[in-house]
Amino acid sequence: MTKDFYVLSDLAKDTQGEIIEMKRESISDSFITELLELGLFPGANFKILDKMESLGKIVVLANGTKVGLRLSDCKSVLVKISKPNS
């Protein structure tokens, strides 16, 4: 049985999916606002362009915008996978 939802920071490069929610208890309102302004909002489609675990960074394409984020922050973003990396 596969999981229905994942945490963005756990996914590999080239994974695609949809953002489901931001865990409000884990991140500040100001950071949620920043994510929303960058195009990372519930219902938005995304693709992971790069993941650099040694640097603690991830690059995500969401609604035509490339966004670099800290992996630690992405632990609060819940997603659904539509196309796993191959």
N, C-alpha and C positions, 0 to 999 in steps of 0.2 A: 504494500500500500504506500502511495506517495503522499507527501505533505501537500496541503492546499496552499499554505502561505509560508513565506520565507522572510528572513531578515536580509535587507539589501547588502549588508556587509559580508554575508556568508556566500554570496554568489560569485561565480567565475566570469572571466572575460567573455564577451559575446553573448551572455545570457540576456534575453529580452523578456519583458513582462509589463505589468501594470502596477502602479503604486496603489495600495489599498488604504493605508493610514499611517499617521505619525503618532507614536506613543507619547501622548502629552505628559505623562508622569515622568518620562525619561529625559525630555529636552525642554528648553525654555520656550516661552511664547515668542520671544524675539527671533530665535533660531527657526522656529516653525514659519514665522512670517518671511524670513529670508529664503527658506526653501520654496515657499509658495511663489515668491517673486521671481525665483529662478526657473520656475516651471515644474517643480517637483511637488505635485499636489495629487490628492486622491483622484484616481481615474486617468492620470497621465500615463502614457506609454514611455518606456525607457529601454535603453540598451547599455550594457556595461562595455565601455570602449577599452578600458585598461584598469588593471588592479595591481598595485605595487605594495604588497604586504610588508616588505622590509621598510618602506617609508610610511606605512600606515595611511595610504591614500588610495582613492578610487576615482575614476573619471567616468561620468555617466552622461549619456545623451538623452535629454528629455525634451520633447516638443521642439526639436531643432536647436536646442541650446546645450553646449558642452559645459558640464559643471564638475569641478574638482572638489571632492569632499574628503574629510577624515573618516577612516573606517570606523572609528569609535562613535562618530555621530550617526553613521548609517545603521548602527545597531538598533536605532529607534524608528526605522522606516520599514514598515511591513509591506510586502509585495506578493504578487501572484505571478508565476512564471507562465509565459505563453510559448516561449521557444528557448529551451535549454541550449547551452553551448554544445558544440559538436566535438 
